[in-house]
Amino acid sequence: MRNDPAWISYSLNQEHFTDLDTTPDEDEDESKRAQVFSGPVPHNASDPENADFLIATQLAKLSVADREKVYNDVHGIPDDCVEETPELIHNSLWGLQHEIDILPDKKAYNIAERLNPKYTHDREFRLAFLRCEKFDCQKAALRFVRHFQMKLDLFGHDKLAKDITQDDLDMDTMDCLYSSSGRFLNAYDTRGRVINMQVQIRKAYKTDTILRKAFYNFMTACRRGVDIQRRGFVNVSIHPGDEIKGTSAENADLYWKLPKLNEGVPMCLSAVHLCYTTKGAWEGRLAVAKTALSKENQVRCRAHCGPILKCFEELRGHGIDPSCIPVNNKGEITDLVKDRKVIEQQRRQERLKYPTHSSIAVPFCEDVLLGKGTPFQIHHGNKKLQQFVADRLKKYERAQKGTKKAVAHEIIAVVRSNGGLFLKQDGNWWVPVTDDVSLLKVGALFRYLRLKSGTK
């Protein structure tokens, strides 16, 4: 294992410790820059004719074999994955580290390595990027360092060298996540690629809010398994109606930056389908999105204009079953309740897998909130706690004085097994309390229910 780069503890030079300036140098090769969000939006990016010209130009440059591959990618025609032999994996991990070392712009990666080298050299984490690029070490290295630059831009230094969970998201980002307007479905095309659905809804979110939510969704989907890392995903973007006012589409900056996210996550974008109902309202914004795509993805972009059901039927011809897309003929999302349960289950699993955060912006439904007043009493986790206590009241009353605490500990364990925490408010944040404080809360509930029931 000592020869595996994932297990080597690399020495860091002084630059890694002191150079926290992540601004790219002026003379760096644009194609190798880690920072992809900062580039200026071309003045003609919103011109549909210009976007179509770019795509046509890229298509004209392709060889016959490459054109056939693009056609297969767009239409969901099955393709073979790279056979992962132990030798290929070993050599590719070494090759990846070599390519990272020679990249000129990797300051965010260097910071992450300083903070947590175990995280940056995790074998499975690195393999996800290699699989995404079909074990092309040079491409995987650039994607890898861009990943950390994006993470730094969106979440800051504190979260750079760790997996992002829902407990890391602020209130606006959590609201955006629960809107269900952008997510990976539990559905796949005929090639086995997971479907990433984006639906424009009548609510406006800031660009960074949507980018943080999308980044979280990408990394959560990537952890579903290696098949997703190998096969990648297809993007289905749905833009209903003829009005962009009052939606996130008012901000053209979003349509430039969101496609750039694909260049720094360990999932390969294989096809893009843009569905819109009215040309006048959406063509300009979608032209920006087309222009923002990488050259490899521009040729894999297809537009579908017309009523929602017509667009969906066209998707069928591209290997996507319309019945798996939870959107009706008005462009409305139809499975909000179901998706909410999926998001809650994700958070429950994250709570059980990762260390407890020192502070949280948005409590989980299973959390117990310490405080007085109706908002605390009606919180789902508080109501569940009261039921747990009520169910064990007789057991608590029969217990000897020295064993009553064990009953209370049992309840705390049940709350935690469901992913819940005992939280108190501290300004705009919620912070976990100690076991002793949790015991006081449970004990107070036992006394309250005993008095309420008239038990002495």
Steps between C-alpha positions, in 0.01 A plus 500: 500500500799729554541542125140606457485882472176494697696388807805724472535793738638769273729767641378854438724790416463843656282622213230253601486646847517868426360563153125526551449732203295297252491766228637346178812654347445714192735297279355159584361279223125568502420134432691392813362753744334361808268802527214459251239728660696825468529519122307785335174423321551564125302800378317286243435201728124562499482501120329173391655515154848534648441203733380283212801612293737390778337157515504461121868600492592241762302230317677581173837441667411146609619190320245247375574275798461786747171607341368148539601501866322832556189361329507193725549714811208729416263215408584273793646220289693263731877525510767293674659628820873484567604167650655578838792268558722526812787606275294775334384633836850497649662670201218753466522608865871564453436677172231716658737621772768577241256707293382685811861580591573666165180707482591868551174609669408279796502735796161390635611137477820585689295660778277191522805274515643707782171482690431128452742293286308183582196648327679626188685169454204273569520217248129470418464877478777521241369200308166678455677774301697246298185305413331822398775563244535134396840486671649789305734619776558847353129580471426347841771711666358824361149400609638410844664837567198683357285308746685651795499848348121482456460370852712784636300758303164362614563383858821661624814361666325329792313255277768453235641168622184313596186360342220756476183398684165669558628619837751714303229679299356839592130577521462624141683198359288260705186676376628462144576131561150436634345674199592181308559714191846357432597144594618161388206268448492135598465434126734416214504517122540199271877520545478482878588867557327674788268789407567844645175699483480878519163676496459877495254591776330827591751593767830683470813377675843662497763348272728380781202343678417290194867413443541381860186289474610354166850421632348318797269302269789402272713366782206320663413332169864407442503308828214277382755264344770442241253439215395865511866605501566280196191580295445865590171683465265670256357842572134579432420869549133604487396863449120537493298814434579819316614717790841505669415781740480377858722199432872432538524541122493877549867466589695417182808442719341174621473364146870567449627352827275197547633314191854571623428287806524194275875562466579442867288206617582128466210427265514514122231698318408286198204688353306823555131537413352850523118494497316831472149600401551850358788614281487868579520459876772239528722497191728775630558335838550155349746646250711611798485147642604348166791743470613425855526126438839350425573423134448127567155568644389764250475233230295284738238769558153471346209747522133396503244778452124465533239376750645299789353170381644553150844563647467189714414286198815627332696392807368147449689494170815585695477205739305676779163364614274805562303312767799518734502881496273633780367802309148549361395665173503842671862462604410445867691257721272215609697315771589771753390296804686190384818696429481669840513156661801410284684816609418430865626144467824632349548729797425217742770287336746790504444557871574133572810492277681829567621673820257741666534862389579764761229726354210456258302761307182298445381235751395156380142383546628233744685753718378599845506877544555640848289804574156621598201593290282357227769485225699260718200295614370438148839408353483142371796379705362649821163334445671166437705541817183561700353180357816303582478625859127424524558144376760443774330687784386185684844343460657819635266508800569134585876544473711535812650841565842391378367355175267781390791666324545185290144540368577861405823392328298243306278777362799715404645199316174456306505867394859465379431173318249695289766760418373750756696735724411707806559861393489842659490830314809720499434813294427390144639152562396184679762318708490147649476481878676259735352171619439655842285774347314241289430299816356808667265550203380139511464508878294818484266333249453200728407731788263700279317190374483354849333815632271515197387140553455549873760236588678561828 
